[in-house]
Amino acid sequence: MSYNKILIAAMDAFKQNLEDFCQKSDVELDSLNEKTLSTMTQGLMNAAQAAGQAGLSQFLSDHDTFQSTLSCNGKKYRFKGTSPNDILTLFGTISIDRAMYYNENDGGECLFPLDRAIGMCKDDFATLETRDMILFASSSLIPQELYELLNKCSMCRPSRTAIQNIINKDGAQLELLRDEIAKNVLDDQKAPENTQAIVASLDGVNVLLREPGKKKGRKNTRPIKSVDNGATELSPTSYHNAMVGSVSYYGVTKENKAQRFSSIYTARMPEEKAPIFKHDFERLVTQTSDNIDMSGNDLHKVLLVDGHLMIKGFAEKSAVLKPFTKLIDFYHTTEHLSKAAEAIFGAKSSQAQWWYTKWRQALKQDEKAPWKIVLSMKGYASRYKLSPKRQKGLKTEITFFAKNKKHMSYVDFLEKGLPIGSGPIEAAAKSIVKQRMCRSGMRWSREKGQYVLSVRAYVKSGMWNRVWEQYKSLKKAA
């Protein structure tokens, strides 16, 4: 390959483009001010884009394959000439006349060696680097926002439709390969030094789907349309629970405080009983646990949950989670403690605040505090004449503490320097799902929502580059 040819092509394009720009510019460039700086910046960016396109075009043309016949996967192909193709690159769209080969014996299949060499399959219109950039950015931006951003500050300016097509196509492929990708990437995952605890947690987040169903919110006071059988017509959209799981690595500071090093996440769009999410979460827990070398020291394994029945049921039945010490998230527990105080004394009363503060502190200092809280609530329930609503509320909280007190070992956890709050999963639920999937006006299909959600989980886990390399390798081997 002659680097000189590429250099000449790029330099000629840069020079010609900048000369044309300066000659056609209505701005006098003989002095320096805000306007001339802006104009020259634009001119140099345009010239750099032209140079990149010319150099890349030359590079691709120099590496195309021209011969009478060639073999691929046991099939023989004959050269049939060239076929033009527009390719979206990080420098913008370039046009290439690439060699085309034809298989006369197997349904007239065409082969383009250049496309295969750069990782482009049938119907692909963008290079791998471009698709990588678009998918990464789409984890934070909707297609319209990404389109506007790229048009403002990038040489690559795909249409909104092109952006959506890349998300859909590569997202679908990533989903098909998710098991192999996850296994390979997690096998290479190394725990941070001084890891002493691995903390798993999971949570649910409501996502609005493009599916009929009941919709939460203010009751409809206007006339409600009925269908032919007399039943009330359901809303065309409905909320369903997406799931997020996290595994966090923790160490212990000199002050015997829990210190989180990093977290890895998995997320799944709503599904009935969450079978795929549970499988992915168990795999995440298993592989991250197996990759920790404690060199003879004990590894604390903790499962932080919020008391939700589905999550608790899954935790109790899962063989993978059986070795984990279960703990109800401290802040979730204090929410129930606050509700109990309001049920006993009334909202915003000084007695409610006193009772809540007393027992909140006791949970961190007295191992028997959960049991004592139950006794205290039962005592007030028998002595106080509460309204039916407050009686019902207090009964709910008594049941919560009675059922979960064995998973409230906050004193023991604090003494060992282990976390008692599920901050990482709460943050993940907001960061991974709510911030991207729950904006005003957003409605999702389960399938296409998963494309975005998977990429966002990889990005937030700091694993996207490794995932993309795995994706390219697996597609190449296919």
Secondary structure as the mmCIF struct_conf table of DSSP 4:
data_model
#
loop_
_struct_conf.conf_type_id
_struct_conf.id
_struct_conf.beg_label_comp_id
_struct_conf.beg_label_asym_id
_struct_conf.beg_label_seq_id
_struct_conf.end_label_comp_id
_struct_conf.end_label_asym_id
_struct_conf.end_label_seq_id
HELX_RH_AL_P HELX_RH_AL_P1 TYR A 3 LYS A 24
BEND BEND1 ASP A 26 VAL A 27
BEND BEND2 ASP A 30 SER A 31
BEND BEND3 ASN A 33 ASN A 33
HELX_RH_AL_P HELX_RH_AL_P2 GLU A 34 ASP A 62
TURN_TY1_P TURN_TY1_P1 HIS A 63 HIS A 63
BEND BEND4 SER A 68 SER A 68
STRN STRN1 THR A 69 CYS A 72
TURN_TY1_P TURN_TY1_P2 ASN A 73 GLY A 74
STRN STRN2 LYS A 75 THR A 89
TURN_TY1_P TURN_TY1_P3 LEU A 90 PHE A 91
STRN STRN3 GLY A 92 ASN A 103
TURN_TY1_P TURN_TY1_P4 GLU A 104 GLY A 107
BEND BEND5 GLY A 108 GLY A 108
STRN STRN4 GLU A 109 LEU A 111
HELX_RH_AL_P HELX_RH_AL_P3 PRO A 113 ALA A 117
TURN_TY1_P TURN_TY1_P5 ILE A 118 GLY A 119
TURN_TY1_P TURN_TY1_P6 LYS A 122 ASP A 123
STRN STRN5 ALA A 126 ALA A 126
HELX_RH_AL_P HELX_RH_AL_P4 LEU A 128 SER A 138
TURN_TY1_P TURN_TY1_P7 SER A 139 SER A 140
BEND BEND6 LEU A 141 LEU A 141
HELX_RH_AL_P HELX_RH_AL_P5 PRO A 143 CYS A 153
BEND BEND7 MET A 155 MET A 155
HELX_RH_AL_P HELX_RH_AL_P6 ARG A 160 LEU A 176
TURN_TY1_P TURN_TY1_P8 LEU A 177 LEU A 177
HELX_RH_AL_P HELX_RH_AL_P7 ARG A 178 ASP A 187
TURN_TY1_P TURN_TY1_P9 ASP A 188 ASP A 188
HELX_LH_PP_P HELX_LH_PP_P1 ALA A 191 PRO A 192
TURN_TY1_P TURN_TY1_P10 GLU A 193 ASN A 194
STRN STRN6 ALA A 197 LEU A 209
BEND BEND8 ARG A 210 GLU A 211
STRN STRN7 GLY A 213 GLY A 213
BEND BEND9 GLY A 217 ARG A 218
HELX_LH_PP_P HELX_LH_PP_P2 LYS A 219 ASN A 220
BEND BEND10 ARG A 222 ARG A 222
HELX_LH_PP_P HELX_LH_PP_P3 PRO A 223 LYS A 225
STRN STRN8 SER A 226 SER A 226
TURN_TY1_P TURN_TY1_P11 ASP A 228 ASN A 229
BEND BEND11 GLY A 230 GLY A 230
HELX_LH_PP_P HELX_LH_PP_P4 ALA A 231 ALA A 231
STRN STRN9 THR A 232 THR A 232
HELX_LH_PP_P HELX_LH_PP_P5 GLU A 233 LEU A 234
STRN STRN10 SER A 235 SER A 235
BEND BEND12 PRO A 236 PRO A 236
STRN STRN11 SER A 238 VAL A 252
TURN_TY1_P TURN_TY1_P12 LYS A 254 GLU A 255
BEND BEND13 ASN A 256 ASN A 256
STRN STRN12 ALA A 258 ARG A 268
TURN_TY1_P TURN_TY1_P13 GLU A 272 LYS A 273
HELX_RH_AL_P HELX_RH_AL_P8 PRO A 275 ASP A 290
TURN_TY1_P TURN_TY1_P14 ASN A 291 ASN A 291
TURN_TY1_P TURN_TY1_P15 SER A 295 GLY A 296
BEND BEND14 ASN A 297 ASN A 297
STRN STRN13 HIS A 300 VAL A 305
HELX_RH_AL_P HELX_RH_AL_P9 LEU A 309 LYS A 317
TURN_TY1_P TURN_TY1_P16 ALA A 319 PRO A 323
BEND BEND15 PHE A 324 PHE A 324
STRN STRN14 THR A 325 ILE A 328
HELX_RH_AL_P HELX_RH_AL_P10 PHE A 330 PHE A 345
TURN_TY1_P TURN_TY1_P17 ALA A 347 LYS A 348
HELX_RH_AL_P HELX_RH_AL_P11 SER A 350 GLN A 365
TURN_TY1_P TURN_TY1_P18 GLU A 367 LYS A 368
HELX_RH_AL_P HELX_RH_AL_P12 ALA A 369 ARG A 383
BEND BEND16 TYR A 384 TYR A 384
HELX_RH_AL_P HELX_RH_AL_P13 PRO A 388 ASN A 404
HELX_RH_3T_P HELX_RH_3T_P1 LYS A 405 HIS A 407
HELX_RH_AL_P HELX_RH_AL_P14 TYR A 410 GLU A 415
TURN_TY1_P TURN_TY1_P19 LYS A 416 GLY A 417
BEND BEND17 GLY A 421 GLY A 421
HELX_RH_AL_P HELX_RH_AL_P15 GLY A 423 ALA A 428
HELX_RH_PI_P HELX_RH_PI_P1 ALA A 429 LYS A 434
HELX_RH_AL_P HELX_RH_AL_P16 GLN A 435 MET A 437
BEND BEND18 ARG A 439 ARG A 439
TURN_TY1_P TURN_TY1_P20 SER A 440 GLY A 441
STRN STRN15 TRP A 444 TRP A 444
HELX_RH_AL_P HELX_RH_AL_P17 ARG A 446 LYS A 460
TURN_TY1_P TURN_TY1_P21 SER A 461 GLY A 462
HELX_RH_AL_P HELX_RH_AL_P18 TRP A 464 ALA A 477
#
